[in-house]
Amino acid sequence: MPFLAVQLTASVGLILAVTWLARKLALGTDVRLRDEAEARALAEAAVCGFRPIELALDRGGIAALVRDADGRVMLLRRHGAQFAARLLDGHAFTRLDRNFLTVGTGERFYAPVTLDLGDQAQVWAASLRRLAN
C-alpha cells in the first residue's frame, strides 16, 4: 500500500512538472501578430537589408504581407509557435476571393495561407501578379 501512494504521488508530481514546463515554454499558445510594428520587426530580422515600407496585416494576426523599397514582397505566416518568412517570387500562387487573398510559395512544407486583408486584398493581389511578370 505505501508503494502505491508513492507511485501516485510521483505520477501527479511529474504531471504537474510537465504542465509547468509546457506553460513556461508557451507550448500550445495561439501565436498571432499583435500589430504592424511586430510584423515589421520580424520581416527585418528574417532577411538582412529588408526594410519594410508597406505592410498588410491579416485581421486575425496569423499572417502579413510586407513590401520593401526594392519591390520585394515577403510573406510572414504562423508556423507552429513562431512565424516564418518567405520572399515571394514569380512562382508565388495567389487567389483573390473578395476580401480574402490566398498566397502560396510553392514550397511543399510552407502551406498556402489565406489572409483577410479587407479592402487591401485587391491591391495586394494585383501587385503579386506583377511579380510573375
VMD Tcl script that builds the backbone (N, CA, C; Angstrom):
set m [mol new atoms 399]
animate dup $m
set s [atomselect $m all]
$s set {name element resname resid chain x y z} {
  {N N MET 1 A 0.808 -1.205 0.000}
  {CA C MET 1 A 0.000 0.000 0.000}
  {C C MET 1 A 0.852 1.271 0.000}
  {N N PRO 2 A 1.925 1.361 0.812}
  {CA C PRO 2 A 2.759 2.566 0.776}
  {C C PRO 2 A 3.404 2.759 -0.608}
  {N N PHE 3 A 3.718 1.645 -1.295}
  {CA C PHE 3 A 4.305 1.758 -2.630}
  {C C PHE 3 A 3.348 2.439 -3.594}
  {N N LEU 4 A 2.062 2.115 -3.541}
  {CA C LEU 4 A 1.068 2.735 -4.418}
  {C C LEU 4 A 0.932 4.225 -4.133}
  {N N ALA 5 A 1.004 4.596 -2.878}
  {CA C ALA 5 A 0.913 6.014 -2.515}
  {C C ALA 5 A 2.114 6.783 -3.064}
  {N N VAL 6 A 3.296 6.200 -2.971}
  {CA C VAL 6 A 4.499 6.836 -3.500}
  {C C VAL 6 A 4.408 6.941 -5.022}
  {N N GLN 7 A 3.956 5.870 -5.654}
  {CA C GLN 7 A 3.822 5.867 -7.110}
  {C C GLN 7 A 2.802 6.915 -7.564}
  {N N LEU 8 A 1.682 7.016 -6.883}
  {CA C LEU 8 A 0.659 8.014 -7.215}
  {C C LEU 8 A 1.191 9.422 -7.020}
  {N N THR 9 A 1.880 9.655 -5.919}
  {CA C THR 9 A 2.446 10.981 -5.643}
  {C C THR 9 A 3.484 11.352 -6.710}
  {N N ALA 10 A 4.339 10.406 -7.075}
  {CA C ALA 10 A 5.350 10.667 -8.098}
  {C C ALA 10 A 4.694 10.963 -9.452}
  {N N SER 11 A 3.660 10.229 -9.806}
  {CA C SER 11 A 2.965 10.444 -11.084}
  {C C SER 11 A 2.325 11.821 -11.135}
  {N N VAL 12 A 1.635 12.195 -10.079}
  {CA C VAL 12 A 0.999 13.517 -10.031}
  {C C VAL 12 A 2.062 14.609 -10.079}
  {N N GLY 13 A 3.154 14.405 -9.371}
  {CA C GLY 13 A 4.249 15.384 -9.387}
  {C C GLY 13 A 4.834 15.564 -10.773}
  {N N LEU 14 A 5.036 14.463 -11.482}
  {CA C LEU 14 A 5.573 14.549 -12.840}
  {C C LEU 14 A 4.587 15.224 -13.799}
  {N N ILE 15 A 3.311 14.941 -13.654}
  {CA C ILE 15 A 2.292 15.600 -14.490}
  {C C ILE 15 A 2.312 17.101 -14.258}
  {N N LEU 16 A 2.399 17.516 -13.007}
  {CA C LEU 16 A 2.449 18.948 -12.688}
  {C C LEU 16 A 3.727 19.587 -13.239}
  {N N ALA 17 A 4.848 18.857 -13.184}
  {CA C ALA 17 A 6.111 19.383 -13.702}
  {C C ALA 17 A 6.044 19.567 -15.220}
  {N N VAL 18 A 5.478 18.601 -15.925}
  {CA C VAL 18 A 5.356 18.707 -17.381}
  {C C VAL 18 A 4.402 19.847 -17.754}
  {N N THR 19 A 3.324 19.997 -17.009}
  {CA C THR 19 A 2.384 21.095 -17.249}
  {C C THR 19 A 3.071 22.440 -17.047}
  {N N TRP 20 A 3.827 22.565 -15.974}
  {CA C TRP 20 A 4.552 23.814 -15.706}
  {C C TRP 20 A 5.543 24.116 -16.833}
  {N N LEU 21 A 6.283 23.088 -17.273}
  {CA C LEU 21 A 7.257 23.268 -18.338}
  {C C LEU 21 A 6.595 23.689 -19.650}
  {N N ALA 22 A 5.464 23.082 -19.982}
  {CA C ALA 22 A 4.741 23.442 -21.205}
  {C C ALA 22 A 4.280 24.895 -21.160}
  {N N ARG 23 A 3.820 25.346 -20.030}
  {CA C ARG 23 A 3.398 26.756 -19.903}
  {C C ARG 23 A 4.595 27.685 -19.967}
  {N N LYS 24 A 5.680 27.297 -19.351}
  {CA C LYS 24 A 6.895 28.114 -19.350}
  {C C LYS 24 A 7.433 28.293 -20.768}
  {N N LEU 25 A 7.341 27.242 -21.580}
  {CA C LEU 25 A 7.810 27.300 -22.963}
  {C C LEU 25 A 6.759 27.850 -23.927}
  {N N ALA 26 A 5.583 28.184 -23.412}
  {CA C ALA 26 A 4.473 28.729 -24.201}
  {C C ALA 26 A 4.028 27.751 -25.285}
  {N N LEU 27 A 4.069 26.475 -24.974}
  {CA C LEU 27 A 3.617 25.463 -25.923}
  {C C LEU 27 A 2.092 25.458 -25.971}
  {N N GLY 28 A 1.560 25.348 -27.165}
  {CA C GLY 28 A 0.116 25.278 -27.328}
  {C C GLY 28 A -0.582 26.620 -27.291}
  {N N THR 29 A 0.177 27.714 -27.271}
  {CA C THR 29 A -0.463 29.025 -27.255}
  {C C THR 29 A -0.880 29.426 -28.663}
  {N N ASP 30 A -1.795 30.346 -28.750}
  {CA C ASP 30 A -2.295 30.855 -30.021}
  {C C ASP 30 A -1.443 32.059 -30.408}
  {N N VAL 31 A -0.436 31.838 -31.232}
  {CA C VAL 31 A 0.511 32.875 -31.614}
  {C C VAL 31 A -0.090 33.727 -32.722}
  {N N ARG 32 A -0.077 35.040 -32.526}
  {CA C ARG 32 A -0.605 35.983 -33.526}
  {C C ARG 32 A 0.249 37.237 -33.562}
  {N N LEU 33 A 0.258 37.888 -34.715}
  {CA C LEU 33 A 0.932 39.180 -34.834}
  {C C LEU 33 A 0.079 40.214 -34.101}
  {N N ARG 34 A 0.692 40.925 -33.184}
  {CA C ARG 34 A -0.059 41.904 -32.394}
  {C C ARG 34 A -0.343 43.188 -33.169}
  {N N ASP 35 A 0.645 43.639 -33.939}
  {CA C ASP 35 A 0.481 44.901 -34.650}
  {C C ASP 35 A 1.487 44.986 -35.798}
  {N N GLU 36 A 1.429 46.096 -36.529}
  {CA C GLU 36 A 2.324 46.286 -37.671}
  {C C GLU 36 A 3.779 46.373 -37.237}
  {N N ALA 37 A 4.033 46.956 -36.076}
  {CA C ALA 37 A 5.413 47.084 -35.599}
  {C C ALA 37 A 6.053 45.711 -35.409}
  {N N GLU 38 A 5.319 44.763 -34.873}
  {CA C GLU 38 A 5.850 43.417 -34.696}
  {C C GLU 38 A 6.119 42.766 -36.049}
  {N N ALA 39 A 5.209 42.945 -37.009}
  {CA C ALA 39 A 5.399 42.374 -38.341}
  {C C ALA 39 A 6.629 42.982 -39.017}
  {N N ARG 40 A 6.819 44.285 -38.879}
  {CA C ARG 40 A 7.993 44.941 -39.459}
  {C C ARG 40 A 9.283 44.397 -38.840}
  {N N ALA 41 A 9.281 44.242 -37.532}
  {CA C ALA 41 A 10.470 43.728 -36.847}
  {C C ALA 41 A 10.794 42.301 -37.285}
  {N N LEU 42 A 9.780 41.470 -37.438}
  {CA C LEU 42 A 10.002 40.100 -37.893}
  {C C LEU 42 A 10.545 40.068 -39.319}
  {N N ALA 43 A 10.027 40.938 -40.179}
  {CA C ALA 43 A 10.500 40.996 -41.569}
  {C C ALA 43 A 11.954 41.442 -41.628}
  {N N GLU 44 A 12.304 42.445 -40.864}
  {CA C GLU 44 A 13.681 42.928 -40.837}
  {C C GLU 44 A 14.634 41.866 -40.303}
  {N N ALA 45 A 14.182 41.103 -39.315}
  {CA C ALA 45 A 15.024 40.054 -38.738}
  {C C ALA 45 A 15.168 38.857 -39.678}
  {N N ALA 46 A 14.187 38.631 -40.532}
  {CA C ALA 46 A 14.199 37.454 -41.403}
  {C C ALA 46 A 15.195 37.582 -42.549}
  {N N VAL 47 A 15.292 38.772 -43.134}
  {CA C VAL 47 A 16.173 38.966 -44.294}
  {C C VAL 47 A 17.019 40.211 -44.057}
  {N N CYS 48 A 18.311 40.029 -44.081}
  {CA C CYS 48 A 19.231 41.142 -43.875}
  {C C CYS 48 A 19.030 42.193 -44.972}
  {N N GLY 49 A 18.863 43.442 -44.586}
  {CA C GLY 49 A 18.683 44.533 -45.536}
  {C C GLY 49 A 17.255 44.762 -45.976}
  {N N PHE 50 A 16.321 43.980 -45.481}
  {CA C PHE 50 A 14.910 44.161 -45.835}
  {C C PHE 50 A 14.330 45.251 -44.945}
  {N N ARG 51 A 13.932 46.364 -45.542}
  {CA C ARG 51 A 13.364 47.496 -44.810}
  {C C ARG 51 A 11.928 47.724 -45.282}
  {N N PRO 52 A 10.951 47.329 -44.494}
  {CA C PRO 52 A 9.549 47.441 -44.907}
  {C C PRO 52 A 9.104 48.885 -45.135}
  {N N ILE 53 A 8.398 49.094 -46.244}
  {CA C ILE 53 A 7.795 50.402 -46.489}
  {C C ILE 53 A 6.273 50.304 -46.576}
  {N N GLU 54 A 5.775 49.105 -46.859}
  {CA C GLU 54 A 4.331 48.891 -46.983}
  {C C GLU 54 A 3.995 47.545 -46.364}
  {N N LEU 55 A 2.845 47.497 -45.675}
  {CA C LEU 55 A 2.502 46.287 -44.954}
  {C C LEU 55 A 1.001 46.077 -44.957}
  {N N ALA 56 A 0.586 44.827 -45.097}
  {CA C ALA 56 A -0.825 44.456 -44.976}
  {C C ALA 56 A -0.906 43.331 -43.947}
  {N N LEU 57 A -1.573 43.605 -42.851}
  {CA C LEU 57 A -1.685 42.661 -41.747}
  {C C LEU 57 A -3.047 41.987 -41.793}
  {N N ASP 58 A -3.029 40.662 -41.749}
  {CA C ASP 58 A -4.269 39.897 -41.689}
  {C C ASP 58 A -5.056 40.320 -40.456}
  {N N ARG 59 A -6.370 40.428 -40.601}
  {CA C ARG 59 A -7.209 40.875 -39.484}
  {C C ARG 59 A -7.120 39.966 -38.268}
  {N N GLY 60 A -6.864 38.683 -38.492}
  {CA C GLY 60 A -6.739 37.735 -37.384}
  {C C GLY 60 A -5.333 37.661 -36.810}
  {N N GLY 61 A -4.366 38.300 -37.462}
  {CA C GLY 61 A -2.999 38.301 -36.970}
  {C C GLY 61 A -2.212 37.038 -37.264}
  {N N ILE 62 A -2.704 36.225 -38.213}
  {CA C ILE 62 A -1.997 34.977 -38.496}
  {C C ILE 62 A -0.944 35.124 -39.596}
  {N N ALA 63 A -0.979 36.230 -40.332}
  {CA C ALA 63 A -0.030 36.415 -41.427}
  {C C ALA 63 A 0.036 37.890 -41.810}
  {N N ALA 64 A 1.036 38.213 -42.634}
  {CA C ALA 64 A 1.182 39.574 -43.138}
  {C C ALA 64 A 1.955 39.543 -44.445}
  {N N LEU 65 A 1.685 40.526 -45.285}
  {CA C LEU 65 A 2.462 40.752 -46.495}
  {C C LEU 65 A 3.227 42.053 -46.294}
  {N N VAL 66 A 4.524 42.029 -46.632}
  {CA C VAL 66 A 5.381 43.185 -46.387}
  {C C VAL 66 A 6.178 43.468 -47.655}
  {N N ARG 67 A 6.232 44.751 -48.051}
  {CA C ARG 67 A 6.991 45.146 -49.241}
  {C C ARG 67 A 8.105 46.098 -48.817}
  {N N ASP 68 A 9.270 45.959 -49.479}
  {CA C ASP 68 A 10.369 46.876 -49.191}
  {C C ASP 68 A 10.554 47.844 -50.358}
  {N N ALA 69 A 11.511 48.751 -50.232}
  {CA C ALA 69 A 11.730 49.786 -51.249}
  {C C ALA 69 A 12.191 49.206 -52.585}
  {N N ASP 70 A 12.783 48.016 -52.568}
  {CA C ASP 70 A 13.236 47.379 -53.806}
  {C C ASP 70 A 12.121 46.633 -54.517}
  {N N GLY 71 A 10.907 46.637 -53.945}
  {CA C GLY 71 A 9.777 45.954 -54.554}
  {C C GLY 71 A 9.654 44.487 -54.172}
  {N N ARG 72 A 10.545 44.016 -53.309}
  {CA C ARG 72 A 10.444 42.629 -52.851}
  {C C ARG 72 A 9.254 42.503 -51.904}
  {N N VAL 73 A 8.572 41.369 -51.982}
  {CA C VAL 73 A 7.420 41.123 -51.124}
  {C C VAL 73 A 7.700 39.888 -50.283}
  {N N MET 74 A 7.449 40.029 -48.991}
  {CA C MET 74 A 7.666 38.945 -48.048}
  {C C MET 74 A 6.332 38.512 -47.450}
  {N N LEU 75 A 6.176 37.204 -47.346}
  {CA C LEU 75 A 5.015 36.641 -46.661}
  {C C LEU 75 A 5.465 36.175 -45.291}
  {N N LEU 76 A 4.841 36.711 -44.258}
  {CA C LEU 76 A 5.044 36.247 -42.887}
  {C C LEU 76 A 3.817 35.442 -42.516}
  {N N ARG 77 A 4.029 34.233 -42.020}
  {CA C ARG 77 A 2.877 33.444 -41.601}
  {C C ARG 77 A 3.231 32.615 -40.383}
  {N N ARG 78 A 2.199 32.312 -39.647}
  {CA C ARG 78 A 2.370 31.491 -38.462}
  {C C ARG 78 A 2.808 30.098 -38.888}
  {N N HIS 79 A 3.811 29.598 -38.198}
  {CA C HIS 79 A 4.341 28.264 -38.479}
  {C C HIS 79 A 4.642 27.620 -37.132}
  {N N GLY 80 A 3.672 26.878 -36.626}
  {CA C GLY 80 A 3.804 26.318 -35.279}
  {C C GLY 80 A 3.638 27.412 -34.243}
  {N N ALA 81 A 4.597 27.528 -33.345}
  {CA C ALA 81 A 4.528 28.533 -32.279}
  {C C ALA 81 A 5.334 29.779 -32.623}
  {N N GLN 82 A 5.793 29.886 -33.883}
  {CA C GLN 82 A 6.566 31.040 -34.305}
  {C C GLN 82 A 6.069 31.511 -35.668}
  {N N PHE 83 A 6.759 32.500 -36.219}
  {CA C PHE 83 A 6.439 32.982 -37.552}
  {C C PHE 83 A 7.585 32.670 -38.492}
  {N N ALA 84 A 7.236 32.294 -39.707}
  {CA C ALA 84 A 8.220 32.021 -40.749}
  {C C ALA 84 A 8.031 33.047 -41.856}
  {N N ALA 85 A 9.117 33.391 -42.529}
  {CA C ALA 85 A 9.083 34.400 -43.580}
  {C C ALA 85 A 9.615 33.809 -44.878}
  {N N ARG 86 A 8.985 34.189 -45.983}
  {CA C ARG 86 A 9.448 33.794 -47.304}
  {C C ARG 86 A 9.321 34.990 -48.241}
  {N N LEU 87 A 10.376 35.221 -49.029}
  {CA C LEU 87 A 10.289 36.216 -50.089}
  {C C LEU 87 A 9.533 35.588 -51.245}
  {N N LEU 88 A 8.565 36.307 -51.762}
  {CA C LEU 88 A 7.748 35.797 -52.863}
  {C C LEU 88 A 8.406 36.141 -54.193}
  {N N ASP 89 A 8.250 35.243 -55.147}
  {CA C ASP 89 A 8.793 35.478 -56.480}
  {C C ASP 89 A 7.730 35.146 -57.516}
  {N N GLY 90 A 8.138 34.992 -58.739}
  {CA C GLY 90 A 7.204 34.720 -59.823}
  {C C GLY 90 A 6.473 33.398 -59.702}
  {N N HIS 91 A 6.942 32.527 -58.828}
  {CA C HIS 91 A 6.298 31.232 -58.629}
  {C C HIS 91 A 5.235 31.277 -57.534}
  {N N ALA 92 A 5.010 32.443 -56.975}
  {CA C ALA 92 A 4.023 32.566 -55.903}
  {C C ALA 92 A 2.616 32.314 -56.440}
  {N N PHE 93 A 1.847 31.608 -55.667}
  {CA C PHE 93 A 0.456 31.306 -56.004}
  {C C PHE 93 A -0.436 32.316 -55.289}
  {N N THR 94 A -1.367 32.931 -56.019}
  {CA C THR 94 A -2.309 33.858 -55.384}
  {C C THR 94 A -3.713 33.579 -55.902}
  {N N ARG 95 A -4.671 33.745 -54.995}
  {CA C ARG 95 A -6.080 33.628 -55.368}
  {C C ARG 95 A -6.849 34.660 -54.555}
  {N N LEU 96 A -7.622 35.474 -55.241}
  {CA C LEU 96 A -8.411 36.527 -54.605}
  {C C LEU 96 A -9.863 36.101 -54.524}
  {N N ASP 97 A -10.436 36.264 -53.345}
  {CA C ASP 97 A -11.852 35.988 -53.133}
  {C C ASP 97 A -12.401 37.101 -52.243}
  {N N ARG 98 A -12.900 38.148 -52.895}
  {CA C ARG 98 A -13.395 39.352 -52.226}
  {C C ARG 98 A -12.318 39.970 -51.340}
  {N N ASN 99 A -12.473 39.899 -50.014}
  {CA C ASN 99 A -11.504 40.495 -49.095}
  {C C ASN 99 A -10.432 39.513 -48.646}
  {N N PHE 100 A -10.455 38.326 -49.196}
  {CA C PHE 100 A -9.518 37.282 -48.788}
  {C C PHE 100 A -8.525 37.001 -49.908}
  {N N LEU 101 A -7.262 36.963 -49.555}
  {CA C LEU 101 A -6.202 36.692 -50.514}
  {C C LEU 101 A -5.447 35.453 -50.043}
  {N N THR 102 A -5.435 34.426 -50.868}
  {CA C THR 102 A -4.689 33.212 -50.560}
  {C C THR 102 A -3.348 33.295 -51.270}
  {N N VAL 103 A -2.274 33.095 -50.517}
  {CA C VAL 103 A -0.922 33.213 -51.048}
  {C C VAL 103 A -0.153 31.946 -50.707}
  {N N GLY 104 A 0.522 31.417 -51.701}
  {CA C GLY 104 A 1.371 30.253 -51.506}
  {C C GLY 104 A 2.716 30.475 -52.161}
  {N N THR 105 A 3.722 29.797 -51.661}
  {CA C THR 105 A 5.073 29.950 -52.198}
  {C C THR 105 A 5.453 28.837 -53.148}
  {N N GLY 106 A 4.688 27.772 -53.148}
  {CA C GLY 106 A 5.037 26.607 -53.945}
  {C C GLY 106 A 5.913 25.627 -53.198}
  {N N GLU 107 A 6.347 26.002 -52.003}
  {CA C GLU 107 A 7.155 25.090 -51.192}
  {C C GLU 107 A 6.268 24.032 -50.564}
  {N N ARG 108 A 6.759 22.840 -50.530}
  {CA C ARG 108 A 5.977 21.714 -50.030}
  {C C ARG 108 A 5.633 21.840 -48.547}
  {N N PHE 109 A 6.560 22.318 -47.748}
  {CA C PHE 109 A 6.354 22.378 -46.307}
  {C C PHE 109 A 5.936 23.767 -45.822}
  {N N TYR 110 A 5.599 24.649 -46.734}
  {CA C TYR 110 A 5.158 26.009 -46.385}
  {C C TYR 110 A 3.805 26.195 -47.060}
  {N N ALA 111 A 2.779 25.701 -46.408}
  {CA C ALA 111 A 1.431 25.657 -46.989}
  {C C ALA 111 A 0.904 27.059 -47.305}
  {N N PRO 112 A 0.030 27.167 -48.301}
  {CA C PRO 112 A -0.600 28.459 -48.588}
  {C C PRO 112 A -1.389 28.955 -47.381}
  {N N VAL 113 A -1.527 30.265 -47.296}
  {CA C VAL 113 A -2.264 30.869 -46.192}
  {C C VAL 113 A -3.265 31.861 -46.778}
  {N N THR 114 A -4.442 31.946 -46.161}
  {CA C THR 114 A -5.462 32.893 -46.599}
  {C C THR 114 A -5.493 34.059 -45.624}
  {N N LEU 115 A -5.266 35.248 -46.169}
  {CA C LEU 115 A -5.236 36.468 -45.370}
  {C C LEU 115 A -6.532 37.243 -45.562}
  {N N ASP 116 A -7.101 37.729 -44.487}
  {CA C ASP 116 A -8.256 38.624 -44.537}
  {C C ASP 116 A -7.708 40.043 -44.520}
  {N N LEU 117 A -7.606 40.645 -45.707}
  {CA C LEU 117 A -6.997 41.967 -45.837}
  {C C LEU 117 A -8.010 43.079 -46.044}
  {N N GLY 118 A -9.281 42.749 -46.060}
  {CA C GLY 118 A -10.299 43.775 -46.264}
  {C C GLY 118 A -10.153 44.415 -47.630}
  {N N ASP 119 A -10.249 45.748 -47.673}
  {CA C ASP 119 A -10.167 46.489 -48.931}
  {C C ASP 119 A -8.796 46.400 -49.591}
  {N N GLN 120 A -7.762 46.069 -48.837}
  {CA C GLN 120 A -6.407 45.989 -49.382}
  {C C GLN 120 A -6.169 44.722 -50.199}
  {N N ALA 121 A -7.059 43.759 -50.109}
  {CA C ALA 121 A -6.840 42.466 -50.776}
  {C C ALA 121 A -6.667 42.629 -52.283}
  {N N GLN 122 A -7.496 43.451 -52.931}
  {CA C GLN 122 A -7.404 43.630 -54.383}
  {C C GLN 122 A -6.081 44.280 -54.774}
  {N N VAL 123 A -5.640 45.259 -54.010}
  {CA C VAL 123 A -4.391 45.968 -54.320}
  {C C VAL 123 A -3.201 45.022 -54.216}
  {N N TRP 124 A -3.163 44.240 -53.145}
  {CA C TRP 124 A -2.059 43.309 -52.960}
  {C C TRP 124 A -2.110 42.185 -53.995}
  {N N ALA 125 A -3.286 41.729 -54.363}
  {CA C ALA 125 A -3.396 40.679 -55.386}
  {C C ALA 125 A -2.814 41.174 -56.707}
  {N N ALA 126 A -3.133 42.396 -57.075}
  {CA C ALA 126 A -2.610 42.959 -58.322}
  {C C ALA 126 A -1.092 43.091 -58.268}
  {N N SER 127 A -0.553 43.522 -57.141}
  {CA C SER 127 A 0.888 43.694 -57.050}
  {C C SER 127 A 1.615 42.346 -57.039}
  {N N LEU 128 A 0.992 41.321 -56.480}
  {CA C LEU 128 A 1.607 39.997 -56.503}
  {C C LEU 128 A 1.582 39.389 -57.896}
  {N N ARG 129 A 0.556 39.717 -58.679}
  {CA C ARG 129 A 0.522 39.231 -60.061}
  {C C ARG 129 A 1.648 39.835 -60.882}
  {N N ARG 130 A 2.039 41.051 -60.535}
  {CA C ARG 130 A 3.142 41.702 -61.253}
  {C C ARG 130 A 4.482 41.007 -60.966}
  {N N LEU 131 A 4.585 40.307 -59.853}
  {CA C LEU 131 A 5.815 39.568 -59.552}
  {C C LEU 131 A 6.072 38.489 -60.588}
  {N N ALA 132 A 5.002 37.933 -61.117}
  {CA C ALA 132 A 5.131 36.851 -62.097}
  {C C ALA 132 A 5.672 37.341 -63.429}
  {N N ASN 133 A 5.530 38.652 -63.684}
  {CA C ASN 133 A 5.959 39.202 -64.986}
  {C C ASN 133 A 7.399 39.566 -64.987}
}
mol reanalyze $m
mol bondsrecalc $m
mol representation Tube
mol addrep $m
